[in-house]
Amino acid sequence: MSAATIRRVEPDAGPALLTEIPGPKSRELHARRAAAVARGVNCLVPVYIDSAIGPWVIDVDGNRLLDLGSGIGVTTIGHGNDRVIEAASAQLRRFTHTLFTVTPYEGYIRLAELLAAKTPGDFVKKTFLVNSGAEAVENAVKIARRHTGRRAVAALDHAFHGRTSLTMAMNHSTVPYGVGFGPFAPDVYRVPNSYPYRDGLSGAEAAARTIAYLEKRIGVDDLAAIIAEPIQGEGGFLVPAPGYLPALQAWANERGVVVIADEIQTGLARTGTWFGSEHFGLVPDLVLTAKALAGGLPLAGITGRAEIMDAADPGGLGGTFGGNPVAVAAGIAVLEELGTGHYFAEADRIGQTLRRGLDELALRYPEIGEIRGHGAMQAIELSEPGSRIPLTGLAAEIAGYAAKRGVLLITAGSDGNVIRFLPTLVTTDAQLEFAIELIGEALALHADR
Ligand code: PLZ
């Protein structure tokens, strides 16, 4: 089925399967992949994609699947958004590369202006553009170190910040992200986070615990920055207790420690606001964007207080492809599209629909320990009934069941026991309800066993 045909399907339509999942053509490609692609590159769903539009991906066997992961939160405004396609195509025809640090172009400046306007905080901001989330984290750390003259960086338990040498050392889970890849970057410390479902602490209590670690294990004199995802993504959509993030911020602000918000998964309308920080009253010094920023083209940004961003000397920041003109054109189009406003309401609607359906499911299945999130970033944590012990395996089982029925769901959680929803903001209620029904069926099958 072509993208043009898909555009005409009824808005509330469900998946349309022509073959079993994965189909014969996908299976053939999967065999070729095994021979050609490195084993360390994982594959969650061995379904090979031919085209994508709105909330749909269409595979090489002609199956139309509902994409509730958006490539881990990237195609937030939907696959194949017209404004993004037109902007990127036009730029593709004008020029594809000059290197902003050699001969610059306006788009980079325009995107920097837009990011300064939309990120939290009413102060003068500047931006630096790179290619990936991990690269944004790396550069935020570089800038914070140069600004403070201090060396240590604190990341939170259950954090995920990337796969480069520095960011690998910042992740909670060394398995699988770091195993065998050491030695790890020094001066990176992990400190306790706020995980209300498991620690039962209030925001103030959790912050006091984190601060005690910062003061004792690192020492303020050496601490350049603390980095936090407002809602921890790969860690399982951990929503911190109210007051936790502002308390950390207040502590850091008083001591000249740079506060970095990793908004790579939470940013850009995903949670119903421009940035996840807004739900928690967090005003970071530096905000990191990637994923949804350019609607699928590789682009990431570090945006923050001008005096911090300007700490690096001319030539200290750069990279061949950072702020690529085509990606930047797409980025501007995404921000303009989000500026139309209706996406924020859609994220709220999606959150409410998911909550309603999942709450109902939780009444029937005690394995659903907690439902949490904001807007179109929701998750369920699966625990042994009657306890908070992670139920490993079931999340993958549910995702596998849903995939066979044409719904792509992704898992998360340091223990792999979380199902996360990151739907495109053009997903309808009926489509979400269908997905929840499938989760119910998978849970019923599990209970029967
Ligand atoms: N910070 C909060 O979620 C990327 C990882 C996919 P890159 N998360 C998806 C995988 O298997 O590697 C992520 C994130 C947060 C940083 C990153 C890293 O962003 O663009 O993947 O480098």
Residues whose N, C-alpha, C, O or C-beta is under 5 A from the ligand:
A	BS01	PLZ	I72 S132 G133 A134 E135 F160 H161 G162 E229 G233 D262 I264 Q265 A290
